[in-house]
Amino acid sequence: MKSTWKIINNEKRRPYQDTSPTMLKFENTLIDNQSKIADILNYYFLTVADNSMVNINNVINQTKDNPINYLYKYYNKPFPMIQWQYVSTYEIKNIIKSLKSKNTCGYDEISNRVMKLSSPFITSTLTYICNAVLKSGVFPDRLKYAIVKPIYKKGSKTDISNYRPISILTSFSKIFEK
């Protein structure tokens, strides 16, 4: 079924639609400068979670049972140590196979398609690196970088709240995550 829909979608050749806003309304002013729009979207995406947390904390403070107190009350026993095993090259190979064959790439400009093609040559190295990351318990900072793109939802295209962010990660980040 998946192959059938892939063929149908390829034959339809849907044109690429850029969802980046060309104009944005901010503080009752229409802005068309792309650099300013990027800064405004960045600020909005960073602060929307903080504003939501303030609202959640207000609700928690108003309720009788604070979730933290609930957890302390019912789960005061220490948690057992987490046991982990080394990752095998077989697992890494299967994870690479499971990635969608897309040409979309993160900031490193390596797509999943390239990753799949180079899999026989990089699997053992990725296994070593993955095991080192798991053993040290430190996820590399460079793999935390993402390209954030605004995706239009619905409503007015000039309203900042009608966009949601998506993060485009590197293929290496996806492999380590899985």
GIGI-V57430 format. One record per backbone hydrogen bond with DSSP energy under -0.5 kcal/mol. CO is the residue of the C=O (numbers start at 1). NH is the residue of the N-H. If there is no record, write none. Layout:
{{CO & NH} {CO & NH}}
This chain:
{{1 & 5} {2 & 6} {3 & 7} {4 & 8} {5 & 9} {6 & 10} {7 & 11} {8 & 12} {9 & 13} {9 & 14} {16 & 18} {17 & 19} {24 & 26} {24 & 31} {25 & 160} {26 & 29} {29 & 26} {29 & 31} {31 & 24} {32 & 34} {33 & 37} {34 & 38} {35 & 39} {36 & 40} {37 & 41} {38 & 42} {39 & 43} {40 & 44} {41 & 45} {42 & 46} {43 & 47} {44 & 48} {45 & 49} {46 & 50} {47 & 51} {48 & 52} {49 & 53} {50 & 54} {51 & 55} {52 & 56} {53 & 57} {54 & 58} {55 & 59} {56 & 60} {57 & 61} {58 & 62} {59 & 63} {60 & 63} {64 & 66} {66 & 70} {67 & 71} {68 & 72} {69 & 73} {70 & 74} {71 & 75} {82 & 84} {88 & 92} {89 & 93} {90 & 94} {91 & 95} {92 & 96} {93 & 97} {94 & 98} {95 & 99} {96 & 99} {100 & 102} {102 & 112} {102 & 113} {104 & 112} {106 & 109} {109 & 111} {110 & 106} {110 & 171} {111 & 115} {112 & 116} {113 & 117} {114 & 118} {116 & 119} {118 & 121} {118 & 122} {119 & 123} {122 & 126} {123 & 127} {124 & 128} {125 & 129} {126 & 130} {127 & 131} {128 & 132} {129 & 133} {130 & 134} {131 & 135} {132 & 136} {133 & 137} {133 & 138} {137 & 139} {140 & 143} {141 & 144} {142 & 145} {146 & 148} {147 & 149} {147 & 168} {149 & 166} {150 & 152} {151 & 164} {156 & 159} {158 & 25} {158 & 160} {159 & 162} {160 & 163} {162 & 153} {164 & 151} {166 & 149} {166 & 168} {167 & 169} {168 & 147} {170 & 174} {171 & 175} {172 & 176} {173 & 177} {174 & 178}}
